[in-house]
Amino acid sequence: MPLRINSETRLLGLIGYPVKQSLSPAIQNAAIRKLGLKALYLAFEVKEEDLSDAVKGFKALNSLGFNVTIPHKLKIIQYLDELDTLAEQIGAVNTVVNKGNNLIGYNTDFYGIVNPILKKGWKLEGEKIALIGAGGASLACIFALKYLKVSELFIINRTLKKALELSNRAKIFGLKAEGLELNEENLKEVLKEVKMLINATPIGMYPNIKESPLGDLKLGNVEYVFDMVYNPVNTRLLERAKEEGKEVIFGYEMLIEQAKESFKLWFQIEPNFKVMVRAFFKEIKNYDKG
Ligand SMILES: NC(=O)c1ccc[n+]([C@@H]2O[C@H](COP(=O)([O-])OP(=O)(O)OC[C@H]3O[C@@H](n4cnc5c(N)ncnc54)[C@H](OP(=O)(O)O)[C@@H]3O)[C@@H](O)[C@H]2O)c1
């Protein structure tokens, strides 16, 4: 169905900095078009000093809401009217819904992690997990892993201080966690113990496609590998994992699951998942070259 734009069309968008490479407009507009909804999703590059004005603008223009990405996921909270309980616990917002001129913040990154794992039927209850990275995505990850009832989490990060801070945060929320510096020795030790490895760093992302957070280390006893990087689709880490016979979750699965949950919050309708996946693969071809 073609996207009809007229005076009834409601605005949706993404705010972040930068947003040039975002695939969200392609994914969301494909789902909107499929259902013939009166909305349009655009991406806006917003600097920190303009964040407050941008939020006011979305409200004044009677938008349906918007997504928030790096670097505004934490700072956006002060400009919102309400916070969903999960977003409040995580302390980060990636989706805002404009409900009767009330801006409500949600976190759908959580579902981006939980949904693909549940769909695959991976059983993580009582298992040890390694998480590489301690940034915003890792923050949502600790809540997802707590929800999935894992027994222990190793947070491995380039900057040890941040790994320790995040592991302390995980402990406050009742998850046994240890922070470690990202190096070969620590990785070797942790890989002996864990069932799943998650990459929540940009290592392996275009243009550094030959890189892997593991370097040349083998996955050993690890059974599941989840890479949040979605460009390229087949990262070096996931290629290696498949060669070693491991099960994998691709970064695009997370991207689309979180997009699906945002869509549901704005429209109260389930979007067509396959349409979103198709839009991703069509659009990523344009971005593979960076
Ligand atoms: N698939 C999806 O839907 C989805 C959703 C969210 C995020 N992501 C991806 O997940 C990754 C992390 O996102 P984020 O929001 O957590 O970013 P972030 O807040 O900027 O955190 C980045 C993390 O990666 C680490 N890092 C960055 N460059 C590194 C390098 N060259 N070597 C080692 N560690 C490095 C940082 O370590 P330091 O603390 O040492 O700086 C930090 O822990 C990004 O690639 C992002 O595209 C994907």
The ligand as an SDF file (V2000), in Angstrom:
LIG
                    3D

 48 52  0  0  0  0  0  0  0  0999 V2000
   21.0610   -4.4900   17.3310 N   0  0  0  0  0  0  0  0  0  0  0  0
   20.5300   -3.5030   18.0060 C   0  0  0  0  0  0  0  0  0  0  0  0
   19.3160   -3.2660   17.9890 O   0  0  0  0  0  0  0  0  0  0  0  0
   21.3990   -2.6710   18.8820 C   0  0  0  0  0  0  0  0  0  0  0  0
   20.8490   -1.8960   19.9230 C   0  0  0  0  0  0  0  0  0  0  0  0
   21.7160   -1.1560   20.7300 C   0  0  0  0  0  0  0  0  0  0  0  0
   23.0610   -1.1720   20.4770 C   0  0  0  0  0  0  0  0  0  0  0  0
   23.5500   -1.9250   19.4530 N   0  0  0  0  0  0  0  0  0  0  0  0
   24.9850   -1.9930   19.1750 C   0  0  0  0  0  0  0  0  0  0  0  0
   25.6610   -2.3940   20.3660 O   0  0  0  0  0  0  0  0  0  0  0  0
   26.9010   -1.7300   20.4710 C   0  0  0  0  0  0  0  0  0  0  0  0
   26.9950   -0.9960   21.8140 C   0  0  0  0  0  0  0  0  0  0  0  0
   25.9890   -0.0060   21.8850 O   0  0  0  0  0  0  0  0  0  0  0  0
   25.8570    0.9500   23.1590 P   0  0  0  0  0  0  0  0  0  0  0  0
   24.6090    1.7020   22.9790 O   0  0  0  0  0  0  0  0  0  0  0  0
   26.0590    0.1770   24.4140 O   0  0  0  0  0  0  0  0  0  0  0  0
   27.1270    1.9020   22.9490 O   0  0  0  0  0  0  0  0  0  0  0  0
   27.9150    2.7200   24.0510 P   0  0  0  0  0  0  0  0  0  0  0  0
   27.0320    3.1220   25.1720 O   0  0  0  0  0  0  0  0  0  0  0  0
   28.6690    3.7660   23.3020 O   0  0  0  0  0  0  0  0  0  0  0  0
   28.9680    1.6380   24.6370 O   0  0  0  0  0  0  0  0  0  0  0  0
   29.9520    1.1110   23.8110 C   0  0  0  0  0  0  0  0  0  0  0  0
   30.6600   -0.0240   24.5280 C   0  0  0  0  0  0  0  0  0  0  0  0
   31.5530   -0.6390   23.6000 O   0  0  0  0  0  0  0  0  0  0  0  0
   32.8920   -0.5360   24.0940 C   0  0  0  0  0  0  0  0  0  0  0  0
   33.7920   -0.2650   22.9630 N   0  0  0  0  0  0  0  0  0  0  0  0
   33.6390    0.6800   22.0130 C   0  0  0  0  0  0  0  0  0  0  0  0
   34.6230    0.5870   21.1160 N   0  0  0  0  0  0  0  0  0  0  0  0
   35.4450   -0.4180   21.5310 C   0  0  0  0  0  0  0  0  0  0  0  0
   36.6420   -0.9950   21.0290 C   0  0  0  0  0  0  0  0  0  0  0  0
   37.2060   -0.5390   19.9060 N   0  0  0  0  0  0  0  0  0  0  0  0
   37.1950   -2.0070   21.7070 N   0  0  0  0  0  0  0  0  0  0  0  0
   36.6420   -2.4580   22.8390 C   0  0  0  0  0  0  0  0  0  0  0  0
   35.4950   -1.9700   23.3640 N   0  0  0  0  0  0  0  0  0  0  0  0
   34.9000   -0.9650   22.7150 C   0  0  0  0  0  0  0  0  0  0  0  0
   32.8860    0.6020   25.0930 C   0  0  0  0  0  0  0  0  0  0  0  0
   33.9320    0.3780   25.9980 O   0  0  0  0  0  0  0  0  0  0  0  0
   34.5390    1.5620   26.9050 P   0  0  0  0  0  0  0  0  0  0  0  0
   33.6820    1.6000   28.1240 O   0  0  0  0  0  0  0  0  0  0  0  0
   35.9220    1.1310   27.1730 O   0  0  0  0  0  0  0  0  0  0  0  0
   34.4610    2.8310   26.0940 O   0  0  0  0  0  0  0  0  0  0  0  0
   31.4900    0.4250   25.7080 C   0  0  0  0  0  0  0  0  0  0  0  0
   31.4820   -0.5830   26.6620 O   0  0  0  0  0  0  0  0  0  0  0  0
   26.9770   -0.7980   19.2440 C   0  0  0  0  0  0  0  0  0  0  0  0
   27.6870   -1.4640   18.2340 O   0  0  0  0  0  0  0  0  0  0  0  0
   25.5540   -0.6350   18.8170 C   0  0  0  0  0  0  0  0  0  0  0  0
   25.4430   -0.3940   17.4320 O   0  0  0  0  0  0  0  0  0  0  0  0
   22.7490   -2.6710   18.6550 C   0  0  0  0  0  0  0  0  0  0  0  0
  1  2  1  0
  2  3  2  0
  2  4  1  0
  4  5  1  0
  4 48  2  0
  5  6  2  0
  6  7  1  0
  7  8  2  0
  8  9  1  0
  8 48  1  0
  9 10  1  0
  9 46  1  0
 10 11  1  0
 11 12  1  0
 11 44  1  0
 12 13  1  0
 13 14  1  0
 14 15  2  0
 14 16  1  0
 14 17  1  0
 17 18  1  0
 18 19  2  0
 18 20  1  0
 18 21  1  0
 21 22  1  0
 22 23  1  0
 23 24  1  0
 23 42  1  0
 24 25  1  0
 25 26  1  0
 25 36  1  0
 26 27  1  0
 26 35  1  0
 27 28  2  0
 28 29  1  0
 29 30  1  0
 29 35  2  0
 30 31  1  0
 30 32  2  0
 32 33  1  0
 33 34  2  0
 34 35  1  0
 36 37  1  0
 36 42  1  0
 37 38  1  0
 38 39  2  0
 38 40  1  0
 38 41  1  0
 42 43  1  0
 44 45  1  0
 44 46  1  0
 46 47  1  0
M  CHG  2   8   1  16  -1
M  END
$$$$
